Amino acid sequence: MTLENLSPVSALGLDALRDPTLFREFSYVNGEWIAAAGGQSIEVRDPADGTRIGSVPSLSGTESQEAVDAAEAAFDTWADTLPQERSALLRGWYNLMLEHREDLALLMTREQGKPLSECRGEIDYGAEFIEFYAEEAKRPNIEGVTSHLRGAEIEVWREPVGVAALVTPWNFPSAMITRKAAAALAAGCTVIVHPSQETPYSALALAELAERAGFPKGVFNVVTGHAPDIVRPWTEDARVRVLSFTGSTEVGRLLYGQSAGTVKRLVLELGGHAPFIVYADADLDNAVRCALSAKFATSGQDCLGANRFYVARAVYDAFCTKFVAETEKLTVGRGTDDPDIGPLMNEKAVAKQEEQVADALAVGARLLTGGGRHEMGPLFFQPTVLADVPDAARIMREETFGPVAAIQPFDPEEDILTKANDTEYGLIAYLHTADAGRIYRASRRLQFGMVAVNRTKVTGAPIPFGGVKQSGLGREGARQGMEEFTEIKYVCRDYEKRARP
């Protein structure tokens, strides 16, 4: 069912939008804005107050397959497009993102809840990947290899895999799409995107801008609906050659199993349970600043969020005092008011904070600040700090995904790195020390895909983002992120020796 009309922006309550046409309430398939054939829809609500923002189509499995049809039909032409032409289209998409930065940030804060300044930062971060891969699109050159066979010439080519399915989460509803899609498009793949049903408008705004940038029909598609209806058919469809997913380890395992029948390539960025280790020689003020950012960015709803704080006993009390003082300065409120902490995404997330805090206190932890729901509303939780948290507490074993910090002291003779590694997760670890030798040794021993030393921010387009163990497969960003969407073809051809002149 194709529709060209737009819902009035007043339905969204975003009178400040400079360009109301960025608010789309339809899926985008094969260059057309569509509703569900049966009219089914999903309501989207503002987590800050529960008000209705609008609705999007709840497409069926049949309609999700139509998106595959469109992407497959467009693939050969897109793969044969000159790299510099793909680069130019990506560059146009990037420029449009920056041009509409404020509107994209406002849409995001309404549907996701994060502070407006963080949303602006995400738009910049997301656009960065498009710019990066606009350049990388021109660089997957044929590689010559010295032949090991007499009378043969050898080349190694990189070719696009095919149709790429991208399944993205609600906590970074814009950047998780551009990080995947820009790499896939640069490689020559066509893409089908399924955004979280809780935050679809950021994805649809990106589709609107991709259309304006001139991407051909079928190259970039956004399919809204319930994940089982949309994604399950993709995992079973052999035409979908690669599936890239960001989300929980539990769902990642499910997709891994569902994709086995088609031996699909998988790029999985899954859960994290990051340790934050502070040695006695660390710059304590810097460690506290970094801890605040590592714990409370995106209201704690970040796979990179620090979960377990291990602090040397010699500086433990001082760290706790400083950390609590800074935590209590954090402001809580609606994302549009640009506080430090916004609402959590849903009731399930809030309930998890309550359960983990109650469990930690029951097994001997001390509550230093916070500990419960915030007066701002049902989906707000107080920034919380727990001290002396024993290993038996659930929060020391499970990802928190919220604004609760769990701190535990360690003694000089304790092998804190072994404890940090004692988890099924392996996304990122944070390390604070002034000892250069310890930095090297610890970075080597920590079983995590990324290690942040004396800082928090480490991500960006030029780096290979990803984890080990059950935190995922593959990498996103950098040249490795583009390579995930390519196949290697080896060509060995015979040639006749020519007489030298």
Backbone torsions as a table, in degrees:
resi	resn	phi	psi	omega
1	MET	NA	111.1	-176.3
2	THR	-94.7	134.0	179.5
3	LEU	-132.2	140.4	178.4
4	GLU	-113.7	-15.5	-179.2
5	ASN	-75.5	155.2	179.0
6	LEU	-109.4	145.7	172.5
7	SER	-68.3	145.7	178.5
8	PRO	-63.7	140.2	-177.8
9	VAL	-64.0	-21.3	178.6
10	SER	-61.3	-26.6	177.5
11	ALA	-63.5	-27.5	178.5
12	LEU	-87.1	-21.9	-178.1
13	GLY	73.6	27.5	-178.6
14	LEU	-113.2	68.1	-178.5
15	ASP	-64.9	-18.4	-178.2
16	ALA	-81.1	-5.9	178.6
17	LEU	-61.6	126.2	178.1
18	ARG	-75.6	-29.9	-180.0
19	ASP	-126.8	92.4	-176.4
20	PRO	-60.7	-21.5	-177.0
21	THR	-73.1	-4.8	173.8
22	LEU	-74.9	-16.0	178.3
23	PHE	-90.1	105.7	-178.0
24	ARG	-116.4	135.1	178.9
25	GLU	-111.6	26.8	179.5
26	PHE	-132.8	153.3	173.4
27	SER	-72.7	163.8	-177.1
28	TYR	-125.5	108.0	-176.5
29	VAL	-134.7	127.4	177.4
30	ASN	55.5	39.8	177.1
31	GLY	76.6	12.6	-179.1
32	GLU	-128.2	147.6	176.2
33	TRP	-91.1	120.1	-171.3
34	ILE	-126.6	153.3	170.6
35	ALA	-107.5	169.3	177.3
36	ALA	-67.4	141.2	-177.4
37	ALA	-56.8	-36.3	-179.9
38	GLY	-92.9	3.4	178.6
39	GLY	82.0	4.3	-178.8
40	GLN	-65.5	145.1	-178.8
41	SER	-145.0	165.7	177.5
42	ILE	-122.7	128.9	177.5
43	GLU	-78.0	144.8	176.7
44	VAL	-118.6	130.3	-175.5
45	ARG	-123.9	151.0	176.7
46	ASP	-75.2	119.0	-178.6
47	PRO	-66.1	-16.7	-179.1
48	ALA	-70.2	-35.9	-176.9
49	ASP	-140.8	0.7	177.5
50	GLY	79.8	2.6	-179.3
51	THR	-70.0	148.8	-179.2
52	ARG	-73.7	128.3	175.7
53	ILE	-89.4	-45.2	-178.5
54	GLY	171.9	-156.0	178.5
55	SER	-145.5	161.6	176.0
56	VAL	-134.4	159.3	-178.8
57	PRO	-63.6	141.1	171.1
58	SER	-101.3	88.8	-175.1
59	LEU	-73.5	159.0	-178.8
60	SER	-95.1	174.3	175.6
61	GLY	-61.6	-35.5	177.7
62	THR	-62.1	-42.9	-179.2
63	GLU	-71.3	-31.8	176.4
64	SER	-67.0	-32.9	176.1
65	GLN	-69.0	-30.4	176.9
66	GLU	-65.3	-31.4	175.5
67	ALA	-67.0	-37.7	175.5
68	VAL	-64.3	-42.6	177.6
69	ASP	-54.7	-47.1	-177.8
70	ALA	-64.1	-44.0	-178.5
71	ALA	-66.9	-38.1	179.4
72	GLU	-67.6	-40.9	-179.6
73	ALA	-64.3	-31.6	-178.4
74	ALA	-86.2	-12.0	-168.7
75	PHE	-63.6	-51.5	-173.8
76	ASP	-57.6	-44.9	-179.3
77	THR	-65.5	-42.0	180.0
78	TRP	-66.0	-41.4	179.5
79	ALA	-63.8	-31.3	180.0
80	ASP	-86.6	-6.1	177.1
81	THR	-63.6	138.4	-179.7
82	LEU	-58.4	139.9	-179.3
83	PRO	-53.8	-38.1	-179.5
84	GLN	-69.7	-25.3	176.2
85	GLU	-74.7	-40.9	174.0
86	ARG	-62.0	-40.1	179.1
87	SER	-59.7	-43.5	-178.3
88	ALA	-64.8	-38.7	178.1
89	LEU	-66.2	-41.8	176.7
90	LEU	-63.0	-41.3	178.6
91	ARG	-61.6	-39.5	177.3
92	GLY	-64.2	-40.1	177.3
93	TRP	-62.1	-44.2	177.9
94	TYR	-58.7	-47.7	-179.1
95	ASN	-61.8	-37.9	179.2
96	LEU	-68.3	-36.9	176.2
97	MET	-59.7	-46.6	-179.4
98	LEU	-67.5	-37.3	178.9
99	GLU	-61.7	-34.7	-176.0
100	HIS	-108.4	27.2	-175.8
101	ARG	-53.7	-47.3	-175.8
102	GLU	-66.3	-42.2	179.2
103	ASP	-65.6	-42.9	179.5
104	LEU	-62.9	-39.1	178.7
105	ALA	-66.8	-39.7	-179.7
106	LEU	-67.0	-42.2	174.7
107	LEU	-57.4	-44.1	-177.0
108	MET	-65.1	-44.6	-176.6
109	THR	-67.3	-29.2	177.6
110	ARG	-71.4	-39.8	-176.3
111	GLU	-89.9	-26.3	-176.9
112	GLN	-104.3	-31.7	176.0
113	GLY	97.8	-12.7	-175.3
114	LYS	-69.9	155.0	-179.1
115	PRO	-54.0	146.2	-174.4
116	LEU	-59.0	-38.8	179.8
117	SER	-65.7	-34.9	176.0
118	GLU	-68.0	-35.9	178.0
119	CYS	-65.6	-42.3	175.9
120	ARG	-59.5	-42.4	178.4
121	GLY	-62.2	-37.5	178.8
122	GLU	-67.8	-38.0	177.6
123	ILE	-62.0	-44.8	177.4
124	ASP	-61.0	-44.4	-179.5
125	TYR	-63.3	-45.0	179.9
126	GLY	-65.1	-41.1	179.1
127	ALA	-64.4	-32.0	-179.3
128	GLU	-57.3	-36.5	-179.9
129	PHE	-69.4	-36.6	178.7
130	ILE	-65.6	-43.9	178.5
131	GLU	-61.4	-44.8	-178.0
132	PHE	-60.9	-47.7	-176.5
133	TYR	-77.8	-17.3	170.0
134	ALA	-61.2	-34.6	176.3
135	GLU	-79.6	-43.2	-178.2
136	GLU	-64.5	-24.9	180.0
137	ALA	-56.4	-26.8	-176.3
138	LYS	-91.4	3.0	-168.8
139	ARG	-116.0	-0.8	179.9
140	PRO	-78.2	70.3	-173.2
141	ASN	-75.8	156.7	173.2
142	ILE	-66.0	137.6	-178.6
143	GLU	-106.3	124.9	175.9
144	GLY	-85.2	140.3	-180.0
145	VAL	-123.8	134.1	177.5
146	THR	-61.9	124.6	-172.4
147	SER	-71.0	140.2	174.1
148	HIS	-98.6	0.0	-177.7
149	LEU	-116.6	135.4	179.6
150	ARG	-69.9	133.7	176.9
151	GLY	76.0	22.0	-179.0
152	ALA	-129.5	146.8	171.1
153	GLU	-112.3	139.7	-174.2
154	ILE	-123.2	133.7	174.5
155	GLU	-134.1	150.4	174.9
156	VAL	-120.3	121.0	-179.1
157	TRP	-106.8	152.8	169.0
158	ARG	-114.2	123.2	-178.7
159	GLU	-122.4	150.5	179.6
160	PRO	-63.7	141.7	-176.1
161	VAL	-65.7	-45.1	-175.2
162	GLY	145.6	-143.8	178.6
163	VAL	-71.7	130.8	-179.9
164	ALA	-113.6	125.8	175.9
165	ALA	-97.7	127.9	-177.1
166	LEU	-119.3	121.0	-178.1
167	VAL	-117.3	118.4	-167.7
168	THR	-121.7	155.1	-174.0
169	PRO	-93.5	176.6	-178.1
170	TRP	-87.1	-17.3	-173.0
171	ASN	-77.6	-28.3	173.5
172	PHE	-131.9	76.2	-168.1
173	PRO	-72.7	-12.0	178.0
174	SER	-106.8	-53.2	-174.1
175	ALA	-65.6	-32.7	179.5
176	MET	-70.1	-21.9	174.1
177	ILE	-78.9	-49.6	-176.0
178	THR	-66.5	-35.0	179.8
179	ARG	-61.7	-37.7	179.2
180	LYS	-82.7	-51.4	-171.4
181	ALA	-65.7	-41.2	-178.4
182	ALA	-62.2	-40.5	178.6
183	ALA	-65.5	-44.8	-178.4
184	ALA	-65.3	-45.5	-179.1
185	LEU	-64.9	-40.2	178.3
186	ALA	-62.4	-35.1	-179.5
187	ALA	-73.4	-17.6	-178.6
188	GLY	105.9	9.0	176.1
189	CYS	-85.4	151.9	166.9
190	THR	-95.5	153.6	-170.9
191	VAL	-129.4	148.4	170.7
192	ILE	-124.6	125.1	-173.8
193	VAL	-112.0	132.2	169.7
194	HIS	-116.6	104.7	177.6
195	PRO	-82.1	162.4	174.2
196	SER	-56.6	140.1	179.0
197	GLN	-67.4	-13.6	178.8
198	GLU	-85.0	-21.9	-177.6
199	THR	-138.0	63.9	-176.1
200	PRO	-84.7	-19.9	-169.4
201	TYR	-71.2	-30.7	175.4
202	SER	-63.3	-41.0	179.3
203	ALA	-65.9	-42.7	-178.0
204	LEU	-69.4	-32.8	174.9
205	ALA	-65.5	-37.9	176.2
206	LEU	-64.6	-36.7	176.8
207	ALA	-64.7	-41.6	176.8
208	GLU	-58.2	-43.9	-179.5
209	LEU	-71.5	-33.6	176.6
210	ALA	-64.6	-39.0	177.4
211	GLU	-63.1	-44.2	179.0
212	ARG	-64.5	-33.1	-179.9
213	ALA	-69.8	-17.4	175.9
214	GLY	103.6	14.7	178.2
215	PHE	-62.1	134.5	-179.6
216	PRO	-63.3	158.6	178.7
217	LYS	-57.6	138.1	176.0
218	GLY	85.8	-10.6	-177.2
219	VAL	-77.7	-39.0	-179.5
220	PHE	-130.1	118.4	-175.9
221	ASN	-129.6	142.3	177.1
222	VAL	-123.9	120.7	-174.1
223	VAL	-117.0	115.0	-178.8
224	THR	-98.1	157.4	179.3
225	GLY	146.3	-168.8	178.1
226	HIS	-80.1	133.0	-173.4
227	ALA	-53.0	-45.5	-179.5
228	PRO	-59.9	-35.4	-179.4
229	ASP	-71.3	-34.2	-174.6
230	ILE	-89.6	-48.3	-167.7
231	VAL	-83.5	-37.1	-178.5
232	ARG	-54.7	-46.0	176.9
233	PRO	-61.0	-31.8	179.3
234	TRP	-68.4	-38.7	-179.7
235	THR	-66.0	-27.1	-176.9
236	GLU	-93.6	-6.8	-175.8
237	ASP	-93.0	117.2	-177.4
238	ALA	-66.3	-18.9	179.1
239	ARG	-71.6	-23.3	174.4
240	VAL	-83.8	107.8	-170.6
241	ARG	-92.0	-18.5	179.1
242	VAL	-143.7	138.8	176.8
243	LEU	-121.7	122.3	177.4
244	SER	-113.1	124.2	-174.5
245	PHE	-132.0	135.8	169.2
246	THR	-120.0	125.5	-178.5
247	GLY	169.2	-156.7	-174.6
248	SER	-73.5	154.8	176.2
249	THR	-62.6	-36.5	179.6
250	GLU	-58.9	-48.1	179.4
251	VAL	-70.7	-35.6	177.3
252	GLY	-58.5	-41.2	177.4
253	ARG	-62.3	-40.9	-180.0
254	LEU	-61.8	-46.9	179.8
255	LEU	-66.0	-34.9	177.4
256	TYR	-58.3	-46.8	180.0
257	GLY	-68.1	-41.7	-178.3
258	GLN	-66.4	-26.8	-177.1
259	SER	-87.7	-5.5	-175.3
260	ALA	-63.8	-35.7	-176.3
261	GLY	-63.2	-26.1	179.7
262	THR	-108.6	9.0	179.7
263	VAL	44.5	53.6	-174.8
264	LYS	-80.9	144.0	171.9
265	ARG	-70.9	138.1	-178.4
266	LEU	-123.4	137.1	169.2
267	VAL	-122.6	110.4	-172.6
268	LEU	-120.8	120.4	173.0
269	GLU	-112.4	103.8	-167.5
270	LEU	-109.4	-155.8	-172.5
271	GLY	-69.0	166.7	177.4
272	GLY	-136.2	161.2	177.4
273	HIS	-148.7	62.8	-165.3
274	ALA	-67.8	129.2	169.5
275	PRO	-82.2	146.1	176.3
276	PHE	-124.4	105.5	-170.8
277	ILE	-106.1	126.1	179.9
278	VAL	-119.8	111.7	176.4
279	TYR	-84.0	164.9	-173.7
280	ALA	-64.4	-25.1	-177.6
281	ASP	-90.9	6.0	-176.8
282	ALA	-71.0	155.2	169.9
283	ASP	-71.8	104.0	-169.4
284	LEU	-65.2	-40.6	-179.9
285	ASP	-63.9	-41.5	177.5
286	ASN	-66.3	-39.8	179.3
287	ALA	-61.4	-39.8	179.2
288	VAL	-66.9	-44.2	178.1
289	ARG	-59.4	-44.8	-179.4
290	CYS	-67.2	-38.4	179.3
291	ALA	-62.9	-40.5	179.8
292	LEU	-60.9	-44.5	-180.0
293	SER	-69.5	-43.6	-177.2
294	ALA	-65.8	-27.5	-178.2
295	LYS	-91.5	-42.6	-165.7
296	PHE	-106.3	-2.7	175.1
297	ALA	-60.7	142.4	-177.5
298	THR	55.5	33.8	-179.2
299	SER	56.8	29.0	-179.9
300	GLY	84.3	-2.2	-175.8
301	GLN	-92.1	67.0	-173.2
302	ASP	-144.2	130.9	179.4
303	CYS	-63.0	-21.0	176.9
304	LEU	-87.7	-1.5	-176.7
305	GLY	-60.4	136.5	176.0
306	ALA	-68.6	129.4	-177.5
307	ASN	-108.4	-42.7	-174.9
308	ARG	-118.1	116.9	179.9
309	PHE	-100.5	116.4	176.7
310	TYR	-109.9	116.4	-173.8
311	VAL	-123.5	130.9	179.7
312	ALA	-56.2	136.7	-174.1
313	ARG	-59.1	-31.4	-178.6
314	ALA	-61.7	-27.8	-179.4
315	VAL	-119.3	10.7	-173.5
316	TYR	-61.1	-51.5	-177.7
317	ASP	-63.4	-41.6	179.9
318	ALA	-65.0	-42.0	178.7
319	PHE	-61.8	-47.8	-178.2
320	CYS	-60.0	-43.4	-179.2
321	THR	-61.9	-47.8	-179.9
322	LYS	-66.5	-41.0	-177.8
323	PHE	-65.7	-43.1	178.1
324	VAL	-63.6	-42.7	-179.5
325	ALA	-59.9	-41.8	179.3
326	GLU	-72.8	-36.2	178.1
327	THR	-62.3	-40.0	-177.9
328	GLU	-71.9	-11.2	175.1
329	LYS	-84.5	-14.0	-176.3
330	LEU	-65.4	137.6	178.0
331	THR	-94.5	148.0	-178.7
332	VAL	-123.1	133.4	179.6
333	GLY	177.8	-172.8	177.8
334	ARG	-63.6	145.4	-180.0
335	GLY	-59.4	-35.0	-178.9
336	THR	-67.4	-19.3	176.3
337	ASP	-88.0	-1.3	177.9
338	ASP	55.0	58.1	174.9
339	PRO	-81.7	-172.2	172.4
340	ASP	-83.3	-35.3	-175.8
341	ILE	-126.3	127.5	176.0
342	GLY	-103.6	-167.7	179.0
343	PRO	-73.9	160.6	168.7
344	LEU	-80.9	168.1	-169.5
345	MET	-73.0	-36.0	-175.7
346	ASN	-157.9	174.7	-177.2
347	GLU	-63.7	-34.9	178.7
348	LYS	-59.3	-40.1	179.7
349	ALA	-66.2	-41.0	179.4
350	VAL	-66.7	-43.8	-179.9
351	ALA	-59.6	-35.6	179.4
352	LYS	-64.7	-39.4	177.5
353	GLN	-61.9	-46.2	180.0
354	GLU	-60.2	-43.5	-177.9
355	GLU	-66.2	-42.7	-178.6
356	GLN	-69.7	-37.3	177.1
357	VAL	-64.9	-47.5	-179.4
358	ALA	-60.7	-41.6	180.0
359	ASP	-65.0	-44.4	-179.2
360	ALA	-62.0	-42.9	179.3
361	LEU	-65.4	-35.0	-178.4
362	ALA	-67.7	-26.5	-178.9
363	VAL	-102.7	12.0	169.6
364	GLY	116.5	1.4	178.1
365	ALA	-71.1	159.3	175.7
366	ARG	-108.9	136.3	176.5
367	LEU	-89.0	118.4	-178.5
368	LEU	-95.6	-31.6	176.5
369	THR	-164.4	155.2	179.1
370	GLY	73.4	-141.6	174.2
371	GLY	113.8	-7.4	-177.2
372	GLY	-153.7	-173.9	178.9
373	ARG	-64.5	152.8	-178.4
374	HIS	-97.8	150.5	-177.8
375	GLU	-65.4	-12.6	-179.2
376	MET	-63.2	-28.2	-179.1
377	GLY	162.6	174.7	-173.0
378	PRO	-65.6	-22.5	-179.0
379	LEU	-103.2	12.7	177.4
380	PHE	-101.3	139.1	178.1
381	PHE	-128.0	140.2	-178.2
382	GLN	-65.9	138.0	169.7
383	PRO	-57.6	124.8	-167.1
384	THR	-126.0	139.7	175.9
385	VAL	-127.2	126.5	176.0
386	LEU	-113.3	135.0	178.8
387	ALA	-114.0	161.9	177.6
388	ASP	54.1	40.7	-176.3
389	VAL	-79.6	119.9	-177.4
390	PRO	-75.9	161.6	179.6
391	ASP	-60.9	-25.3	-177.1
392	ALA	-71.6	-16.2	-178.2
393	ALA	-68.2	142.0	179.7
394	ARG	-58.0	-36.5	-175.4
395	ILE	-65.1	-20.0	177.3
396	MET	-85.1	-5.6	-179.6
397	ARG	-119.5	-24.8	-174.4
398	GLU	-113.6	146.9	173.4
399	GLU	-63.0	136.1	-176.1
400	THR	-90.0	-48.8	-179.3
401	PHE	55.8	49.6	179.0
402	GLY	-171.7	177.8	-172.3
403	PRO	-85.4	52.4	178.7
404	VAL	-124.1	121.4	179.5
405	ALA	-104.4	131.6	179.7
406	ALA	-113.9	120.2	-174.6
407	ILE	-115.9	140.5	-179.6
408	GLN	-139.6	137.1	177.7
409	PRO	-81.9	156.7	171.1
410	PHE	-137.2	151.6	-177.5
411	ASP	-96.7	157.8	-176.1
412	PRO	-54.5	-36.8	-176.3
413	GLU	-81.1	-6.9	-177.2
414	GLU	-78.7	137.9	176.9
415	ASP	-85.1	84.2	-174.1
416	ILE	-70.3	-24.0	179.9
417	LEU	-69.5	-37.0	175.5
418	THR	-62.4	-41.9	178.5
419	LYS	-65.5	-40.9	178.9
420	ALA	-61.7	-35.4	-178.8
421	ASN	-79.8	-10.0	-174.5
422	ASP	-79.7	68.9	-179.7
423	THR	-158.8	154.1	176.7
424	GLU	-74.6	-14.6	-177.4
425	TYR	-90.4	157.8	178.4
426	GLY	-159.9	53.4	-177.4
427	LEU	-88.9	-63.3	-178.5
428	ILE	-143.6	150.2	173.0
429	ALA	-129.8	145.9	178.6
430	TYR	-112.1	132.8	-174.2
431	LEU	-131.4	128.4	179.6
432	HIS	-126.2	115.2	177.9
433	THR	-165.4	155.9	177.7
434	ALA	-98.7	-4.5	-174.9
435	ASP	-85.3	112.2	-177.0
436	ALA	-61.5	-39.4	178.7
437	GLY	-64.7	-42.5	178.7
438	ARG	-64.2	-39.4	178.4
439	ILE	-56.7	-46.5	-178.9
440	TYR	-65.8	-48.7	-176.7
441	ARG	-64.2	-44.2	-177.7
442	ALA	-67.9	-41.1	179.5
443	SER	-61.9	-35.1	176.8
444	ARG	-68.0	-41.4	-173.2
445	ARG	-80.2	-29.6	-176.9
446	LEU	-65.6	126.0	-175.2
447	GLN	-91.3	67.3	-178.2
448	PHE	-138.1	150.3	-178.8
449	GLY	-69.7	-23.3	-179.6
450	MET	-139.5	144.5	177.2
451	VAL	-131.2	124.7	177.7
452	ALA	-102.8	119.9	-175.6
453	VAL	-108.7	116.1	177.5
454	ASN	57.8	28.9	177.1
455	ARG	-161.6	171.3	177.7
456	THR	-109.6	-54.3	-174.7
457	LYS	-72.3	123.2	177.7
458	VAL	-133.3	-12.1	-172.2
459	THR	-84.7	166.1	-180.0
460	GLY	159.4	167.6	-175.4
461	ALA	-60.1	-35.5	-174.5
462	PRO	-79.5	-3.1	-174.6
463	ILE	-109.0	148.6	178.5
464	PRO	-81.6	103.2	-175.8
465	PHE	-87.2	130.5	176.3
466	GLY	163.1	171.2	-175.1
467	GLY	-123.4	-179.2	177.6
468	VAL	-120.9	179.8	-176.1
469	LYS	52.8	-133.0	-176.3
470	GLN	-92.9	23.0	170.7
471	SER	-94.2	2.6	170.4
472	GLY	138.6	-177.6	179.6
473	LEU	-133.2	141.1	174.8
474	GLY	79.9	-175.9	-178.1
475	ARG	-137.0	151.7	174.9
476	GLU	-122.1	146.7	-174.2
477	GLY	86.1	166.2	-180.0
478	ALA	60.8	-176.0	178.7
479	ARG	-66.3	-28.4	179.9
480	GLN	-63.0	-33.7	179.4
481	GLY	-64.4	-35.6	177.3
482	MET	-74.9	-35.8	-179.6
483	GLU	-63.8	-25.7	177.7
484	GLU	-60.9	-23.3	-177.6
485	PHE	-103.7	18.7	177.9
486	THR	-126.7	155.3	171.6
487	GLU	-109.3	149.7	175.5
488	ILE	-93.9	127.6	175.2
489	LYS	-117.5	127.4	179.2
490	TYR	-101.1	125.8	179.9
491	VAL	-118.6	123.5	178.5
492	CYS	-122.4	116.1	-176.2
493	ARG	-125.5	145.8	-179.3
494	ASP	-80.1	150.8	174.8
495	TYR	-145.9	154.7	178.7
496	GLU	-91.5	133.9	175.6
497	LYS	-69.3	134.6	179.5
498	ARG	-102.5	143.2	179.4
499	ALA	-67.5	139.0	178.1
500	ARG	-68.5	141.8	179.7
501	PRO	-66.3	NA	NA
